[in-house]
Amino acid sequence: MNSKRLIIVDAKSKFPIVVDMKNNTSAKYVCDALEQIIDWFGSPQTLASDNGPPFNSYEMKKFYGKYAIKHITAPPCHPASNGLVE
């Protein structure tokens, strides 16, 4: 069975967190997953992602503002720039 996963890696410790997205990659579902991770580990200062629609949506921008998270994106068509999770 194919399934999408949200992969989060702490840049300092290299600790990975993998969330099964059950093929739902809507911004709301991503926000809910990140909220749970923030409850466990605290809010990150920076979140690096690809340029996928959930990460650049209005809902996610509100989420970044709520937690004062700086969002940076990898250059389009260059997944190696997002090396920790690619």
DSSP file (Angstrom, degrees, kcal/mol; ACC not computed):
  #  RESIDUE AA STRUCTURE BP1 BP2  ACC     N-H-->O    O-->H-N    N-H-->O    O-->H-N    TCO  KAPPA ALPHA  PHI   PSI    X-CA   Y-CA   Z-CA
    1    1 A M              0   0    0      0, 0.0     2,-0.3     0, 0.0     0, 0.0   0.000 360.0 360.0 360.0 130.3    0.0    0.0    0.0
    2    2 A N        +     0   0    0     20,-0.0     2,-0.3    21,-0.0     0, 0.0  -0.609 360.0 170.0 -82.6 142.7    1.4    3.4   -0.9
    3    3 A S        -     0   0    0     -2,-0.3     2,-0.3    19,-0.1    17,-0.0  -0.992  30.0-123.6-150.7 146.9    1.3    6.1    1.7
    4    4 A K        -     0   0    0     -2,-0.3    17,-2.8     2,-0.0    18,-0.6  -0.690  26.6-159.3 -92.0 148.4    2.8    9.6    2.0
    5    5 A R  E     -A   20   0A   0     -2,-0.3     2,-0.6    15,-0.2    15,-0.2  -0.979  16.3-140.7-130.3 142.0    5.0   10.4    4.9
    6    6 A L  E     -A   19   0A   0     13,-2.7    13,-2.7    -2,-0.4     2,-0.5  -0.906  24.8-161.9 -96.3 119.4    6.0   13.7    6.5
    7    7 A I  E     -A   18   0A   0     -2,-0.6     2,-0.4    11,-0.2    11,-0.2  -0.917   9.9-178.3-110.0 123.8    9.7   13.3    7.5
    8    8 A I  E     -A   17   0A   0      9,-3.1     9,-3.1    -2,-0.5     2,-0.4  -0.977   2.0-174.4-122.3 131.9   11.1   15.8   10.0
    9    9 A V  E     -A   16   0A   0     -2,-0.4     2,-0.5     7,-0.2    76,-0.1  -0.990  26.5-128.4-129.6 125.4   14.8   15.7   11.0
   10   10 A D     >  -     0   0    0      5,-2.4     4,-2.4    -2,-0.4     5,-0.2  -0.602  19.3-146.0 -69.1 122.1   16.3   17.9   13.8
   11   11 A A  T  4 S+     0   0    0     -2,-0.5    -1,-0.2     1,-0.2     0, 0.0   0.811  92.4  43.1 -64.2 -31.3   19.2   19.6   12.1
   12   12 A K  T  4 S+     0   0    0      1,-0.1    -1,-0.2     3,-0.1    -2,-0.0   0.953 128.3  23.5 -81.1 -52.1   21.4   19.6   15.2
   13   13 A S  T  4 S-     0   0    0      2,-0.1    -2,-0.2     1,-0.0    -1,-0.1   0.662  92.5-133.5 -88.9 -16.2   20.8   16.1   16.7
   14   14 A K     <  +     0   0    0     -4,-2.4    -3,-0.1     1,-0.3    -2,-0.0   0.647  47.5 160.7  67.7  17.7   19.7   14.4   13.4
   15   15 A F        -     0   0    0     -5,-0.2    -5,-2.4    -6,-0.1     2,-0.3  -0.573  28.8-145.3 -71.1 122.3   16.8   12.9   15.3
   16   16 A P  E     -A    9   0A   0      0, 0.0     2,-0.4     0, 0.0    -7,-0.2  -0.654  16.8-170.2 -94.2 147.4   14.2   11.8   12.7
   17   17 A I  E     -A    8   0A   0     -9,-3.1    -9,-3.1    -2,-0.3     2,-0.5  -0.997   6.2-166.5-130.3 127.9   10.4   11.8   13.1
   18   18 A V  E     -A    7   0A   0     -2,-0.4     2,-0.5   -11,-0.2   -11,-0.2  -0.970   1.0-168.1-119.7 125.5    8.3   10.1   10.5
   19   19 A V  E     -A    6   0A   0    -13,-2.7   -13,-2.7    -2,-0.5     2,-0.6  -0.955  21.0-133.0-114.9 124.0    4.5   10.8   10.4
   20   20 A D  E     -A    5   0A   0     -2,-0.5   -15,-0.2   -15,-0.2    -2,-0.0  -0.659  18.2-169.4 -74.3 118.1    2.3    8.6    8.2
   21   21 A M    >   -     0   0    0    -17,-2.8     3,-2.6    -2,-0.6   -16,-0.2   0.463  26.3-135.5 -90.5  -2.5    0.1   11.1    6.3
   22   22 A K  T 3   -     0   0    0    -18,-0.6   -17,-0.1     1,-0.3     3,-0.1   0.861  69.1 -59.9  49.1  41.4   -2.3    8.4    5.0
   23   23 A N  T 3  S+     0   0    0    -19,-0.3     2,-0.7     1,-0.2    -1,-0.3   0.592 113.0 120.7  64.1  13.4   -2.1   10.1    1.6
   24   24 A N    <   +     0   0    0     -3,-2.6    -1,-0.2   -20,-0.2   -21,-0.0  -0.888  24.9 160.3-108.2 103.1   -3.6   13.3    3.1
   25   25 A T        +     0   0    0     -2,-0.7    -1,-0.1    -3,-0.1    -3,-0.1   0.023  23.3 140.1-110.6  26.6   -1.0   16.1    2.5
   26   26 A S     >  -     0   0    0      1,-0.1     4,-2.3    27,-0.0     5,-0.2  -0.316  65.9-113.7 -65.6 155.0   -3.4   19.0    3.0
   27   27 A A  H  > S+     0   0    0      1,-0.2     4,-3.0     2,-0.2     5,-0.2   0.872 117.1  56.0 -58.0 -38.1   -2.1   22.0    4.9
   28   28 A K  H  > S+     0   0    0      2,-0.2     4,-2.4     1,-0.2    -1,-0.2   0.920 108.5  46.2 -61.5 -44.3   -4.5   21.3    7.7
   29   29 A Y  H  > S+     0   0    0      2,-0.2     4,-2.1     1,-0.2    -1,-0.2   0.890 113.4  49.2 -66.8 -39.6   -3.3   17.7    8.1
   30   30 A V  H  X S+     0   0    0     -4,-2.3     4,-2.7     2,-0.2    -2,-0.2   0.925 111.0  50.3 -64.8 -44.5    0.4   18.9    8.0
   31   31 A C  H  X S+     0   0    0     -4,-3.0     4,-2.7     1,-0.2    -2,-0.2   0.921 109.8  50.8 -58.6 -44.5   -0.4   21.6   10.6
   32   32 A D  H  X S+     0   0    0     -4,-2.4     4,-1.8     1,-0.2    -1,-0.2   0.910 111.6  47.6 -60.6 -42.6   -2.1   19.0   12.9
   33   33 A A  H  X S+     0   0    0     -4,-2.1     4,-1.9     1,-0.2    -2,-0.2   0.918 113.4  47.4 -64.6 -43.6    1.0   16.8   12.6
   34   34 A L  H  X S+     0   0    0     -4,-2.7     4,-2.7     1,-0.2    -2,-0.2   0.872 107.4  56.9 -67.0 -36.5    3.4   19.6   13.3
   35   35 A E  H  X S+     0   0    0     -4,-2.7     4,-2.2     1,-0.2    -1,-0.2   0.921 107.5  48.8 -58.1 -44.0    1.2   20.8   16.3
   36   36 A Q  H  X S+     0   0    0     -4,-1.8     4,-1.5     2,-0.2    -1,-0.2   0.908 111.6  48.6 -63.5 -42.0    1.6   17.3   17.8
   37   37 A I  H  X S+     0   0    0     -4,-1.9     4,-3.0     1,-0.2     5,-0.4   0.897 110.1  51.5 -65.9 -40.1    5.4   17.4   17.3
   38   38 A I  H  X S+     0   0    0     -4,-2.7     4,-2.3     1,-0.2    -1,-0.2   0.880 106.2  55.6 -64.1 -37.4    5.6   20.8   18.8
   39   39 A D  H  < S+     0   0    0     -4,-2.2    -1,-0.2    -5,-0.2    -2,-0.2   0.883 115.6  38.5 -60.1 -37.5    3.7   19.5   21.9
   40   40 A W  H  < S+     0   0    0     -4,-1.5    -2,-0.2    -5,-0.1    -1,-0.2   0.908 135.6  14.2 -78.6 -44.3    6.3   16.8   22.3
   41   41 A F  H  < S-     0   0    0     -4,-3.0    -3,-0.2     1,-0.2    -2,-0.2   0.530 103.1-110.6-116.2  -9.6    9.5   18.6   21.5
   42   42 A G     <  -     0   0    0     -4,-2.3    -1,-0.2    -5,-0.4    -2,-0.1  -0.202  50.0 -50.1  93.1 168.2    8.8   22.4   21.5
   43   43 A S        -     0   0    0     -2,-0.1     2,-0.1    -4,-0.1    -8,-0.0  -0.566  52.7-130.8 -82.1 135.6    8.7   24.9   18.6
   44   44 A P        -     0   0    0      0, 0.0     3,-0.1     0, 0.0    -1,-0.1  -0.457   5.6-138.6 -78.0 157.5   11.6   25.0   16.2
   45   45 A Q  S    S+     0   0    0      1,-0.2    25,-2.9    24,-0.1     2,-0.4   0.849  88.9  22.5 -77.7 -37.0   13.2   28.4   15.3
   46   46 A T  E     -b   70   0B   0     23,-0.2     2,-0.4    25,-0.0    -1,-0.2  -0.973  61.5-162.8-134.4 143.5   13.4   27.4   11.6
   47   47 A L  E     -b   71   0B   0     23,-2.8    25,-2.3    -2,-0.4     2,-0.4  -0.985   9.9-163.8-126.8 120.2   11.6   25.0    9.4
   48   48 A A  E     +b   72   0B   0     -2,-0.4     2,-0.3    23,-0.2    25,-0.2  -0.870  22.2 156.0-102.8 135.2   13.2   24.0    6.0
   49   49 A S  E     -b   73   0B   0     23,-2.1    25,-2.3    -2,-0.4     2,-0.1  -0.898  43.0 -96.9-145.4 173.1   11.0   22.3    3.4
   50   50 A D        -     0   0    0     -2,-0.3    -1,-0.1    23,-0.2     5,-0.0  -0.164  52.9 -94.2 -77.2-172.6   10.6   21.7   -0.2
   51   51 A N  S    S+     0   0    0     24,-0.1     5,-0.1    22,-0.1    -1,-0.1   0.045  70.6 149.4 -95.6  26.3    8.2   24.0   -2.2
   52   52 A G    >>  -     0   0    0      1,-0.1     3,-1.0     3,-0.1     4,-0.9  -0.254  59.2-111.9 -61.3 147.3    5.3   21.6   -1.8
   53   53 A P  G >4 S+     0   0    0      0, 0.0     3,-0.7     0, 0.0     4,-0.4   0.827 112.6  58.0 -52.1 -39.7    1.8   23.3   -1.8
   54   54 A P  G >4 S+     0   0    0      0, 0.0     3,-0.8     0, 0.0     6,-0.3   0.896 106.0  49.9 -61.1 -35.6    1.1   22.4    1.9
   55   55 A F  G <4 S+     0   0    0     -3,-1.0    -3,-0.1     1,-0.2    -4,-0.0   0.670 115.0  42.3 -78.1 -16.3    4.2   24.3    3.1
   56   56 A N  G << S+     0   0    0     -4,-0.9    -1,-0.2    -3,-0.7    -5,-0.0   0.240  89.8 117.9-111.6  11.5    3.5   27.5    1.1
   57   57 A S  S <> S-     0   0    0     -3,-0.8     4,-2.2    -4,-0.4     5,-0.2  -0.288  76.8-112.9 -77.7 163.2   -0.2   27.7    1.8
   58   58 A Y  H  > S+     0   0    0      1,-0.2     4,-2.1     2,-0.2     5,-0.2   0.902 118.0  54.9 -59.1 -42.8   -2.0   30.5    3.6
   59   59 A E  H  > S+     0   0    0      1,-0.2     4,-1.8     2,-0.2    -1,-0.2   0.899 109.0  46.8 -60.7 -41.7   -2.8   28.1    6.5
   60   60 A M  H  > S+     0   0    0     -6,-0.3     4,-2.9     2,-0.2    -1,-0.2   0.882 108.1  55.8 -68.9 -37.2    0.8   27.2    6.9
   61   61 A K  H  X S+     0   0    0     -4,-2.2     4,-2.0     1,-0.2    -2,-0.2   0.893 108.2  48.5 -62.4 -38.3    1.9   30.8    6.8
   62   62 A K  H  X S+     0   0    0     -4,-2.1     4,-2.4     2,-0.2    -1,-0.2   0.897 110.6  52.2 -64.2 -39.7   -0.5   31.5    9.7
   63   63 A F  H  X S+     0   0    0     -4,-1.8     4,-1.7     2,-0.2    -2,-0.2   0.928 108.1  49.9 -61.7 -47.0    1.0   28.5   11.5
   64   64 A Y  H  <>S+     0   0    0     -4,-2.9     5,-2.8     1,-0.2     4,-0.5   0.910 112.4  48.5 -59.4 -41.9    4.6   29.8   11.1
   65   65 A G  H ><5S+     0   0    0     -4,-2.0     3,-0.8     3,-0.2    -1,-0.2   0.898 106.2  56.6 -64.4 -41.2    3.5   33.1   12.5
   66   66 A K  H 3<5S+     0   0    0     -4,-2.4    -1,-0.2     1,-0.2    -2,-0.2   0.867 119.4  31.2 -58.5 -38.7    1.7   31.6   15.5
   67   67 A Y  T 3<5S-     0   0    0     -4,-1.7    -1,-0.2    -5,-0.1    -2,-0.2   0.296 108.2-119.1-104.5   7.9    4.9   29.8   16.5
   68   68 A A  T < 5 +     0   0    0     -3,-0.8     2,-0.5    -4,-0.5    -3,-0.2   0.910  55.2 165.0  53.6  46.3    7.4   32.5   15.2
   69   69 A I      < -     0   0    0     -5,-2.8     2,-0.6    -6,-0.2   -23,-0.2  -0.817  35.8-137.6 -96.7 129.1    8.9   29.9   12.9
   70   70 A K  E     -b   46   0B   0    -25,-2.9   -23,-2.8    -2,-0.5     2,-0.5  -0.767  21.5-151.8 -82.8 123.9   11.2   31.1   10.1
   71   71 A H  E     +b   47   0B   0     -2,-0.6     2,-0.4   -25,-0.2   -23,-0.2  -0.869  17.4 177.3-103.2 124.7   10.3   29.1    7.0
   72   72 A I  E     -b   48   0B   0    -25,-2.3   -23,-2.1    -2,-0.5     2,-0.3  -0.946  12.9-150.6-122.3 148.5   13.0   28.5    4.3
   73   73 A T  E     -b   49   0B   0     -2,-0.4   -23,-0.2   -25,-0.2   -22,-0.1  -0.873  17.2-115.4-120.3 151.1   12.5   26.4    1.2
   74   74 A A        -     0   0    0    -25,-2.3     3,-0.1    -2,-0.3     8,-0.0  -0.484  49.2 -89.2 -74.1 150.8   14.9   24.4   -1.0
   75   75 A P    >   -     0   0    0      0, 0.0     3,-1.3     0, 0.0     6,-0.2  -0.357  53.8 -96.1 -59.9 140.7   15.5   25.7   -4.5
   76   76 A P  T 3  S+     0   0    0      0, 0.0   -26,-0.0     0, 0.0    -3,-0.0  -0.256 106.7  13.6 -57.4 145.3   12.9   24.2   -7.0
   77   77 A C  T 3  S+     0   0    0      1,-0.1     0, 0.0    -3,-0.1     0, 0.0   0.726 105.7  96.5  61.8  25.2   14.1   21.1   -8.9
   78   78 A H    X   +     0   0    0     -3,-1.3     3,-1.9     1,-0.1     4,-0.3  -0.502  39.3 166.0-140.8  69.4   17.1   20.7   -6.5
   79   79 A P  G >   +     0   0    0      0, 0.0     3,-1.9     0, 0.0     7,-0.2   0.736  69.3  74.1 -60.9 -23.1   16.2   18.1   -3.9
   80   80 A A  G >  S+     0   0    0      1,-0.3     3,-1.2     2,-0.1     6,-0.1   0.774  84.6  67.2 -62.2 -23.6   19.8   17.7   -2.8
   81   81 A S  G <  S+     0   0    0     -3,-1.9    -1,-0.3     1,-0.3     3,-0.2   0.705  99.2  50.9 -67.4 -18.4   19.5   21.1   -1.1
   82   82 A N  G X> S+     0   0    0     -3,-1.9     3,-1.5    -4,-0.3     4,-1.1  -0.216  78.9 151.0-106.5  39.0   17.0   19.4    1.3
   83   83 A G  T <4  +     0   0    0     -3,-1.2    -1,-0.2     1,-0.3    -2,-0.1   0.692  53.3  65.2 -52.3 -36.3   19.5   16.7    1.9
   84   84 A L  T 34 S+     0   0    0      1,-0.2    -1,-0.3    -3,-0.2    -2,-0.1   0.857 118.3  24.6 -59.6 -34.7   18.7   15.6    5.5
   85   85 A V  T <4        0   0    0     -3,-1.5    -1,-0.2     1,-0.1    -2,-0.2   0.533 360.0 360.0-109.5  -7.1   15.2   14.3    4.5
   86   86 A E     <        0   0    0     -4,-1.1    -2,-0.1    -7,-0.2    -1,-0.1   0.481 360.0 360.0 -82.8 360.0   15.7   13.5    0.8
